[in-house]
Amino acid sequence: MEEYRSIESILNDEFVGKEVYIRGWIYRKRRTGKLIFVVLRDSTDIIQTVVEKSVVGSEKFKALDKVGVESSMWIRGTVRKEDRAPTGYEIHVDDFGIVGPSYNFPINKDKSDEFLLDNRHLWVRSREMNAILKIRSTVFESIHKFFRENGYYETHGPMFVTGAVEGGSTLFEVPYFGKKAYLTQSSQFYLETLIFSLEKVYTVAPSFRAEKSRTRRHLTEYWHAEAEAAWYHNEDMIRDEEEMVVTIIQNVLDKRKKELKLLNRDIKFLESIDKPFEIMKYEKLVEFAREHGVDMNYGDDLGADEETMITKNFNGPVFITHYPIEIKPFYHRPDPNNPKVVLCHDMLAPEGYGEVIGGGERIYELDVLLKRMEEEGLNPENYYWYLDLRKYGSVPHSGFGLGVDRLIWWLAGLDHIKYAIPYPRTIRRLKP
């Protein structure tokens, strides 16, 4: 027997009239008299197959008639061109074998969203999830490729930590051999230690936030692509992020256009995105928001609703810089020209999706960092090793954190971030 071919590889005129072997799962099935039409799927695509009772025999025909969708099988047959078939070709079956029968598959088109989430282990087989997962894979591939081609070394930080990065109220506490530990909110502090060895570092790892939020953009466990670079200022890091996002978009368009179309994504909008991205200071954002009917005052942080309303008016990603010092974490460097704001940036995705990246220049002067910690009521002893970085050869440096699931959510044009990840964890969901 010849080797099995992927369905995608035989969907062209080159294979018309040729015998092929394929294998996969029954996507759809219907019987018309002495014919059974099976639409078979594999990881690459679908194809219609035609099984005739007179060709395969009564016993096999009866066995196929009994099994349901999601039964796994192999098929040998001849490819024909058929414009009425779902993908323009079909296979006239000479022989087949049922590998794993399936009866009464529980998922159908009438099932609720909650039912599909409870049965995500089965719903990942759907064509929609197949497309999302392929886009997701390409995004992760692009992230790693970008960093490695731009002089960053991949590193890894611990998932068990002893302190907060973003705020103590969003920490998940876990027992740790009689001590208190927490699931990491970010690998940032550990990446900062590594720039003194490798200069430019990144990691792609889960982060955890115990935010009691039910918005369409929040997960309690999400994938974080984070980077830190020695000798970088705020504007340097913005340039790297901009280049990275454009690269990711281009790779997704090059490799996943079919999947984007299946998800009904507006591909022309993605194709229109190019650098340089607009850069807008926070104070200008407040003006922009008010001009577009958003009730926002200087000093207000951006919530999910505000970001959605504001970014619906964006034509592409926008970097927001120079936030007020009061609404950003203690490690952001105050602007020497205006200490009331910090040298930071958020990248907001357009079309109502909002923040995807948060980053900025880190405080590298010991006295400035101690002053900020005092203002925030933080105990320096809890950050002794972080302070050491400012005592022994400190340098200017900047970094960022990219919410990979949020980026995928936007690129795929999904309604909710829970569709962007195989098994979402939210305030209300811990299974399967």
N, C-alpha and C positions, 0 to 999 in steps of 0.2 A: 504494500500500500504506500502511495506517495505521502509526503509530509502534509500536515494540515496547514491550510492558509487562513489568514485573517479575512474576515468578510470585507473590510475596507479595501484590501489589496486586489480583490477580484471584481470590484465595481467599475469596470472599464471594458471597452470593446476588445481589448487584447485577449480576454478570457472567453469571449463568446464562442460557443461550439466546443469548448474544452471541458474535460472532466476534472472536477476539483473535489477536495475533501475539506469540509469545514466542521466546526463543533461550537456549541454554545448552549443557549437556553431559549425555550419557546417564549417569544414575546407576545405573539397573538396566534390564534388557531381557529379555523372554521372548516366545517365539512359541507361539501356539496355533492350529494350522491356518492359516487365511487372515487371522489377526489377529496383530499385534505390539503388545505393551504396552511402552511406553517411559516410564520415570519420568525426567523431565528435571529437572535442577537448574540454578539460577543462583545468584548470590550471596545471594539473599533467601530461597529455600525450594525445595521440590520439588513436582511435580505429575505425576500419572499421565496419559499420553496413549494413545489407542487408534488404531492405524493399520490400516485395512482395505485389503486387496489390491484389492478391487473399486473403491475410491474413488481410490487414488493410482496404480494401474496396476502391472503385473507388474514392469517394469524398476526403478521406484523401490522397490517392496516388496522385491525381491531385493537391491538395494544396501543397504537398511537392515538386512536380515537378516544380511548379511556383516560389518558393522562391529561393534565391541565397545564396552564401557563407556568413558566419557570421550571418545567422539567428540563433536565440537561440531556443532550443527545449529540451524536455525530451523524453526518450526512455525506453521502457520496452521490454526485450527480453532475449534470451538464448545464453550463451557464447559457442562458438565452437573454436577449434584450427584450424588455417588456416595459413600455412606457407607463402602463397602468400600475405597475408594481411600485411600492413605496420608495425604492431607491433606483428605479429604472432598469433593474435586472432581476431575473429569477433563476432558480435552479430546478430542473426537472430531475427528481430523485430516482436513482437506481437502487440504492440501498441505504439503510440507516440503522442506528442502534440507540435505544434509550438507556442512558447511563444512570441517571437518578430521577425517578418519577416524582412528580409533584401533583398533589390533589388539593383542591379548594384553597388555593393561594389567597391569603386573607386581604390583600390590598387590591382595591379597585378604584375607579375614578370618582366614586361617590364618597370616599372616606374623608373624614375631617382632618384638619391640620394637626390637632392633638393626637389623633390616631396614628398619623404618619410619623409623628415625632416619637410616640411610644414604640413604634415598630420601625425605627430608623435602620435597624440591622437588616431589614428587608427592603426598605424604601431606597437604600443606597444603590439598588439594582436599577432603579428607574433611569430613563434616558436623561431626565433633567439633572438628577444627581450625578450621573455619569459625566455630563458636560461640565458641571460645576467642579467636580473633582479633577478633571483634566485641566481646566483653567487654573485651579489651585496649584496643581503640580507644576505647571509652567511658571506661575508666579514665584514659587519657592526656588525653582531652578534658576530663574532670572536674578533673584536676589543674591544667591550664592555666587553666580557668575559675575555679577557686577562688582561685588566686593573683592573677589579674588583677582579680577582684572585691573583693579584700581589700588592695589597695594595694601589691602586690609588682610590681616590674619584672622582666621576663625579661632575663637576661644570659647570657653564655657565657664559659667559661674554656678554656684550652688543653688538648689531649689529651697533648701532649708536655710532660713536667715534669722537673725536676732533683732532686726530693727526695720523701721519703715523707710521707704524712699518717697512715696507720694502722700502718706498720711496714715496715722495709726488706726483711724476708724474703718479703713478698708482692708485690714489685715485678716487673713485666715490663721487663727491660732491652732497649733497642733502639738500634742504631747511629744516630748523628745527625751526619753530616758530620765524622767523626773524633772526635766526642765521645760521651760516654755520656748517654743520655736514658732516660726511663721513661714507660710509659703511666700515665696518671693513675689513682690510687685514689679520688680524690674532688676535686670542685671547691671544697671548703670554703674553703681559704685564699684563693683568688681571689675568692670571693664576699665574704669578710670585707673585702677591700680596697674593694669596691664599695659597701658600706653607708655609707662616708664621703661618697659622692656621692648615692646614691639611697635610702639608709636601709633599705628593705626590698627584697630581691632574691631571685630564684630561678633555677634552671636545670634543665633536663631533658636529660640527656646520658648516654652510656655511661661506665662506670667499669670498671677492670680490676684483678683481684686474683689473684695467682699462688699461691693457696692449694691445697696438695696434699690436697684434701678430696674425698671421694666420697660425701658425704651427699646426701640428697634435696633439700637447700635451697641448694646452692652452684653458682654459675656462675662461670667465669673472666672472662666479659664480661657485664655486666648493665646495666640501665637504672636510673639514679639520679635521683630528684627531690630537689634540695637547696635549702635556703633559709637565709638569714641576715637578721637584723633588728636594727638599732640600737635601743638603749634597751630591749631585751627582756631579761627575766630568765627563768630556767628555767621557772617556772610560766606565764609569758606564752606561751612557745613551745609548751608542752604544750596550752594552750587552742586555739591555731591548728591544731595537728596533729589534735586531737580533732575539731574542726569540719570539717577537711578530710576525714578518714576517713569520718565520718558522711555528708558530702555525696557522696563517691564511692560509698559503698554505696547510698545512695538513688537516685543516677543509674543505677547498674547495675540495681537492682531495677525502676526505672521503664522503662528502655529495653531491657533484656536478659533479661527473665524467661523468654522462650521459649528462649533459649540456655542459661540456667541449668537449666531443666527437661530439655533435651536431654542435659545433662551429669549429670543426676540429682543436682543440688546440693540440699541441704536449705535451701530458700528461707525457711522459717519461722524458722530460726536467724538468718539474715541480717536478717530483718524485726524480730527481737527486739532488735537492737543499737541502743542509743541512748546519748547522752551524759547525764551525765558518766561517763567511764570510771573504773574503779577505779584509785587510785594507791597503790602499795605500796613502801615503802622496801626496799632490798636486804636488810637484816637480817631483815625480816619475811618476805621471799621465802625466805630460807634456812630459817626455821622452817616455812613453808608446804610447802616441798619435803620436808623431813624427815617432816612429818606425813603426806605422801602417798607415802612409801616411796622417796624419792629420796635417795641418799647424797651429801649436799652439806654442806660446812662453810663458815663465814665466811671469805671471801678467795678462794673458788673462783670462777672465771669460768664462765659458762653455756656448755656445749657443746651440740651439736645434739641428742644423746640426752637430756640433762637438760631442755632446753627442750621437747622433744616430750612427755616424761613429765609435766612440770609443767603445761604449758598444756592438756593434755587435761582438766584439772580446772577450767579457766576457763570462765565463762559468757559472756565477751565480752573485748574487748581490755583489757589491763592495762598501765599505765605503771609501770615499776620505776625508782626514783630512788635517789640517794645511794649509788652504788657506792663500794667502797674505792678510794682513790687509786691503789693499786698495779696495778689491773687495767684502768685506763682511760688513753687517750692523754694526753700532756703538756699539751694545750691546754685541757682541762676545768678550770673554776675550782674551787679548793678551797672548801668551805663555810666561811665566816668563823666560824660557830658550832661547827664540828667539822672542822678541817683534815685529818682522816684520811679524809674522804669528799669526793666532788666533786658539784657541782651539775649532774647529768646525768640522762638518762632514756633508757630503751629502751621501745618499745611492743611487747609480745608479743601476737601473735594467738592466739585460742583454738583449740580442737579439735586441739591438737598441732602447730600450724604454727610457733609461736615468733616470734623477732624479725623485725619488719618495718621498724621505724624506730629509729634511734639518733640522739640529739641531746643538747643541753645548753647551759649557759651557758659562754661562752669567757672565758679569762683576759684581762682588759683592763688590768691593772696591769703595767708593765714589769718591776719588780723581782720580782714573783711569777712571771711567765713565765720570766725568766732562772733563777730558783731551780729551777723545775720542769725546765727543760732540762738544768741541771747534774745534777739527780738522775737523769735518764734518760740521761745520758752523751751528750747531743747537742751538736754544735758550733754555737754561735750564728751564726758566719759563714755557715753554710749557710742560715740563715733570716733574713738581714739585712733583707729587705724585709718579712717578717712582723713582725719586731721594730719596724720603722719605724712600723707602725700604732699601736703603743703609745707612741710618742714624740711624735706630732703630733696631738693632739686626740682621744685615745682615749675611748671610751664603753662602758658596759656593752652587751653584745650576746649574742645566742643564735642557735642554728641547729639544723638537723637534716638527716639524709639518709634518704630513703625508698627502700627497694628495691622498685621498681615491679613487677618480675617476681614477687617474693615476695608482694606484695599480691594480684596476679592469681591466683597459685597458690592462695592461701587463698580468695579470693572465689569462684573457680570450683570449689573443692573437689577439686583435682587431687592425684594420688598423688605426683607429682614435679615439681620446678620446671622441668625440661626440657620439659614440655608447655605451659608458660605463655608461651613465647617462640618465634617462628617458626623460628629457627635457633640452637639452644643450643650454647654453647661451654663444655665442661667439661674436666677434666683428661685425659679420654680421647677427647674428640671435637673435631675441627677441620674436619669436612666434613658436608654439602656446603656 
